[in-house]
Amino acid sequence: MLRTIVLGSCVSIQGLFEKALPDGRISVRVGDRIYTGRPVVAKAA
């Protein structure tokens, strides 16, 4: 499943969901790299 995370204040990364961490962050895979950050929350339209 594709997920989007935010790194810092303005960098967002979209990749395949890897795992959820106990502190609320998630990890996503882009190619052979794994990034960890805060998940972007979907808002209702």
GULO-456672 format. One record per atom (N, C-alpha, C, O): residue number from 0; residue in one letter; atom name; y, x, z. Coordinates in Angstrom, 2 decimals, padded with zeros to 5 digits. Each point is the difference from the previous one (the first is absolute). Layout:
+-----+------+------+---------+---------+---------+
:  nr : rest : atom :      py :      px :      pz :
+-----+------+------+---------+---------+---------+
: NUM :    a :   CA :       Y :       X :       Z :
...
+-----+------+------+---------+---------+---------+
This chain:
+-----+------+------+---------+---------+---------+
:  nr : rest : atom :      py :      px :      pz :
+-----+------+------+---------+---------+---------+
:   0 :    m :    N : -001.16 :  000.84 :  000.00 :
:   0 :    m :   CA :  001.16 : -000.84 :  000.00 :
:   0 :    m :    C :  001.24 :  000.89 :  000.00 :
:   0 :    m :    O :  000.07 :  000.96 :  000.77 :
:   1 :    l :    N :  000.89 : -001.26 : -001.61 :
:   1 :    l :   CA :  001.24 :  000.76 : -000.03 :
:   1 :    l :    C :  000.87 : -000.38 :  001.18 :
:   1 :    l :    O :  000.15 : -001.18 :  000.32 :
:   2 :    r :    N :  000.43 :  002.19 :  000.33 :
:   2 :    r :   CA :  000.94 : -000.23 :  001.10 :
:   2 :    r :    C :  001.20 :  000.90 : -000.22 :
:   2 :    r :    O : -000.10 :  001.03 : -000.66 :
:   3 :    t :    N :  001.24 : -001.43 :  001.22 :
:   3 :    t :   CA :  001.23 :  000.78 : -000.10 :
:   3 :    t :    C :  000.41 :  000.43 :  001.40 :
:   3 :    t :    O : -000.02 : -000.80 :  000.93 :
:   4 :    i :    N :  000.40 :  002.07 : -000.80 :
:   4 :    i :   CA :  000.48 :  000.53 :  001.28 :
:   4 :    i :    C :  001.38 :  000.60 : -000.20 :
:   4 :    i :    O :  000.41 :  000.30 : -001.12 :
:   5 :    v :    N :  000.30 : -000.12 :  002.24 :
:   5 :    v :   CA :  001.32 :  000.62 : -000.01 :
:   5 :    v :    C : -000.08 :  001.30 :  000.78 :
:   5 :    v :    O : -000.50 :  000.03 :  001.12 :
:   6 :    l :    N :  001.01 :  001.03 : -001.73 :
:   6 :    l :   CA :  000.12 :  001.30 :  000.66 :
:   6 :    l :    C :  001.48 :  000.27 :  000.19 :
:   6 :    l :    O :  000.75 :  000.03 : -000.97 :
:   7 :    g :    N : -000.33 :  000.17 :  002.19 :
:   7 :    g :   CA :  001.41 :  000.23 :  000.26 :
:   7 :    g :    C :  000.81 : -001.26 : -000.22 :
:   7 :    g :    O : -000.46 : -001.10 :  000.30 :
:   8 :    s :    N :  001.66 :  001.25 : -000.83 :
:   8 :    s :   CA :  000.88 : -001.16 : -000.15 :
:   8 :    s :    C :  000.02 : -000.57 : -001.41 :
:   8 :    s :    O :  000.37 : -001.16 : -000.18 :
:   9 :    c :    N : -000.75 :  001.95 : -000.82 :
:   9 :    c :   CA :  000.15 : -000.53 : -001.37 :
:   9 :    c :    C : -001.12 :  000.39 : -000.96 :
:   9 :    c :    O :  000.13 : -000.27 : -001.20 :
:  10 :    v :    N : -001.19 :  000.88 :  001.65 :
:  10 :    v :   CA : -001.10 :  000.36 : -000.89 :
:  10 :    v :    C : -001.15 : -000.97 :  000.23 :
:  10 :    v :    O : -000.50 : -000.11 :  001.12 :
:  11 :    s :    N :  000.08 : -000.59 : -002.17 :
:  11 :    s :   CA : -001.14 : -000.89 :  000.11 :
:  11 :    s :    C : -001.09 :  000.48 : -000.95 :
:  11 :    s :    O :  000.27 :  000.53 : -001.07 :
:  12 :    i :    N : -001.53 : -000.73 :  001.50 :
:  12 :    i :   CA : -001.16 :  000.46 : -000.76 :
:  12 :    i :    C : -000.99 : -001.15 : -000.07 :
:  12 :    i :    O : -000.26 : -000.68 :  000.99 :
:  13 :    q :    N : -000.29 :  000.47 : -002.18 :
:  13 :    q :   CA : -001.02 : -001.04 : -000.17 :
:  13 :    q :    C : -001.30 :  000.67 : -000.40 :
:  13 :    q :    O : -000.04 :  000.82 : -000.92 :
:  14 :    g :    N : -001.03 : -001.19 :  001.62 :
:  14 :    g :   CA : -001.30 :  000.59 : -000.30 :
:  14 :    g :    C : -001.13 : -000.84 :  000.57 :
:  14 :    g :    O :  000.23 : -001.08 :  000.54 :
:  15 :    l :    N : -001.44 :  001.59 : -000.67 :
:  15 :    l :   CA : -001.17 : -000.70 :  000.49 :
:  15 :    l :    C : -000.11 :  000.15 :  001.52 :
:  15 :    l :    O :  000.11 :  001.10 :  000.53 :
:  16 :    f :    N : -000.34 : -002.22 :  000.16 :
:  16 :    f :   CA : -000.11 : -000.01 :  001.45 :
:  16 :    f :    C : -001.16 :  000.88 :  000.44 :
:  16 :    f :    O : -001.11 : -000.11 : -000.53 :
:  17 :    e :    N :  001.35 :  000.98 :  001.50 :
:  17 :    e :   CA : -001.04 :  000.88 :  000.55 :
:  17 :    e :    C : -000.41 : -000.46 :  001.40 :
:  17 :    e :    O : -001.17 : -000.31 :  000.24 :
:  18 :    k :    N :  002.15 :  000.27 :  000.71 :
:  18 :    k :   CA : -000.33 : -000.40 :  001.36 :
:  18 :    k :    C :  001.26 : -000.40 :  000.76 :
:  18 :    k :    O :  001.11 :  000.38 : -000.36 :
:  19 :    a :    N : -001.33 : -001.16 :  001.42 :
:  19 :    a :   CA :  001.08 : -000.40 :  000.90 :
:  19 :    a :    C : -000.08 :  000.87 :  001.25 :
:  19 :    a :    O : -001.09 :  000.27 :  000.50 :
:  20 :    l :    N :  002.23 :  000.17 : -000.01 :
:  20 :    l :   CA :  000.04 :  000.84 :  001.19 :
:  20 :    l :    C :  000.40 : -000.84 :  001.21 :
:  20 :    l :    O :  000.63 : -001.05 : -000.16 :
:  21 :    p :    N : -000.99 :  001.48 :  001.38 :
:  21 :    p :   CA :  000.28 : -000.79 :  001.20 :
:  21 :    p :    C :  001.49 : -000.22 :  000.28 :
:  21 :    p :    O :  000.36 : -000.96 :  000.68 :
:  22 :    d :    N :  000.50 :  001.83 : -001.21 :
:  22 :    d :   CA :  001.44 : -000.14 :  000.27 :
:  22 :    d :    C :  000.71 : -000.92 : -001.01 :
:  22 :    d :    O :  001.23 : -000.10 :  000.03 :
:  23 :    g :    N : -001.98 : -000.57 : -000.91 :
:  23 :    g :   CA :  000.59 : -000.94 : -000.94 :
:  23 :    g :    C :  000.23 :  000.56 : -001.39 :
:  23 :    g :    O :  000.28 : -000.76 : -000.93 :
:  24 :    r :    N : -000.41 :  002.07 :  000.76 :
:  24 :    r :   CA :  000.15 :  000.60 : -001.32 :
:  24 :    r :    C : -001.29 : -000.17 : -000.79 :
:  24 :    r :    O : -001.06 : -000.24 :  000.57 :
:  25 :    i :    N :  001.15 :  000.39 : -001.91 :
:  25 :    i :   CA : -001.19 : -000.04 : -000.84 :
:  25 :    i :    C :  000.01 :  001.21 : -000.93 :
:  25 :    i :    O :  001.04 :  000.63 : -000.22 :
:  26 :    s :    N : -002.22 : -000.31 : -000.30 :
:  26 :    s :   CA : -000.14 :  001.09 : -000.95 :
:  26 :    s :    C : -000.37 : -000.55 : -001.36 :
:  26 :    s :    O : -000.82 : -000.91 : -000.10 :
:  27 :    v :    N :  001.43 :  001.47 : -000.96 :
:  27 :    v :   CA : -000.33 : -000.40 : -001.36 :
:  27 :    v :    C : -000.34 :  001.25 : -000.81 :
:  27 :    v :    O :  000.49 :  001.09 :  000.28 :
:  28 :    r :    N : -001.35 : -001.28 : -001.28 :
:  28 :    r :   CA : -000.42 :  001.11 : -000.86 :
:  28 :    r :    C :  000.67 : -000.14 : -001.36 :
:  28 :    r :    O : -000.04 : -001.06 : -000.62 :
:  29 :    v :    N :  000.64 :  002.17 :  000.16 :
:  29 :    v :   CA :  000.58 :  000.08 : -001.34 :
:  29 :    v :    C : -000.63 :  001.23 : -000.65 :
:  29 :    v :    O :  000.35 :  001.13 :  000.32 :
:  30 :    g :    N : -001.28 : -001.38 : -001.24 :
:  30 :    g :   CA : -000.74 :  001.12 : -000.59 :
:  30 :    g :    C : -000.86 :  000.65 :  001.06 :
:  30 :    g :    O : -000.83 : -000.65 :  000.61 :
:  31 :    d :    N :  001.04 :  001.96 : -000.39 :
:  31 :    d :   CA : -000.77 :  000.71 :  001.02 :
:  31 :    d :    C :  000.80 :  000.24 :  001.27 :
:  31 :    d :    O : -000.45 :  000.73 :  000.89 :
:  32 :    r :    N :  001.64 : -001.34 : -000.78 :
:  32 :    r :   CA :  000.84 :  000.17 :  001.19 :
:  32 :    r :    C :  000.00 : -001.26 :  000.84 :
:  32 :    r :    O : -000.11 : -001.11 : -000.53 :
:  33 :    i :    N :  000.22 :  001.27 :  001.85 :
:  33 :    i :   CA :  000.09 : -001.12 :  000.93 :
:  33 :    i :    C :  001.34 :  000.07 :  000.70 :
:  33 :    i :    O :  000.38 :  001.04 :  000.54 :
:  34 :    y :    N :  000.35 : -002.18 : -000.54 :
:  34 :    y :   CA :  001.30 : -000.11 :  000.65 :
:  34 :    y :    C : -000.11 : -001.00 :  001.13 :
:  34 :    y :    O : -000.73 : -000.98 : -000.10 :
:  35 :    t :    N :  001.47 :  001.22 :  001.19 :
:  35 :    t :   CA :  000.00 : -000.89 :  001.15 :
:  35 :    t :    C :  001.43 : -000.41 :  000.31 :
:  35 :    t :    O :  000.90 :  000.83 :  000.03 :
:  36 :    g :    N : -000.71 : -002.15 :  000.20 :
:  36 :    g :   CA :  001.33 : -000.50 :  000.30 :
:  36 :    g :    C : -000.05 : -001.44 :  000.47 :
:  36 :    g :    O : -001.08 : -000.55 :  000.22 :
:  37 :    r :    N :  002.26 : -000.05 : -000.07 :
:  37 :    r :   CA :  000.11 : -001.38 :  000.45 :
:  37 :    r :    C : -000.27 : -000.95 : -001.16 :
:  37 :    r :    O :  000.55 :  000.21 : -001.08 :
:  38 :    p :    N : -001.37 : -001.24 :  001.27 :
:  38 :    p :   CA : -000.26 : -000.94 : -001.08 :
:  38 :    p :    C :  001.23 : -000.85 : -000.30 :
:  38 :    p :    O :  000.77 : -000.34 :  000.90 :
:  39 :    v :    N : -000.58 : -000.01 : -002.18 :
:  39 :    v :   CA :  001.06 : -000.91 : -000.40 :
:  39 :    v :    C : -000.50 : -001.41 :  000.23 :
:  39 :    v :    O : -001.09 : -000.36 : -000.45 :
:  40 :    v :    N :  001.87 : -000.44 :  001.17 :
:  40 :    v :   CA : -000.40 : -001.36 :  000.34 :
:  40 :    v :    C :  000.47 : -000.95 : -001.09 :
:  40 :    v :    O :  001.17 :  000.02 : -000.38 :
:  41 :    a :    N : -002.09 : -000.85 : -000.13 :
:  41 :    a :   CA :  000.35 : -000.98 : -001.03 :
:  41 :    a :    C :  000.81 : -001.13 :  000.63 :
:  41 :    a :    O : -000.35 : -000.47 :  001.09 :
:  42 :    k :    N :  001.41 :  000.04 : -001.75 :
:  42 :    k :   CA :  000.82 : -001.09 :  000.49 :
:  42 :    k :    C : -000.29 : -001.26 : -000.78 :
:  42 :    k :    O : -000.25 :  000.05 : -001.21 :
:  43 :    a :    N :  000.30 : -001.19 :  001.89 :
:  43 :    a :   CA : -000.23 : -001.29 : -000.69 :
:  43 :    a :    C :  001.17 : -000.32 : -000.89 :
:  43 :    a :    O :  001.15 :  000.26 :  000.35 :
:  44 :    a :    N : -001.43 : -000.82 : -001.50 :
:  44 :    a :   CA :  001.06 : -000.32 : -000.96 :
:  44 :    a :    C :  000.69 : -001.29 :  000.34 :
:  44 :    a :    O :  000.91 : -000.42 : -000.70 :
+-----+------+------+---------+---------+---------+
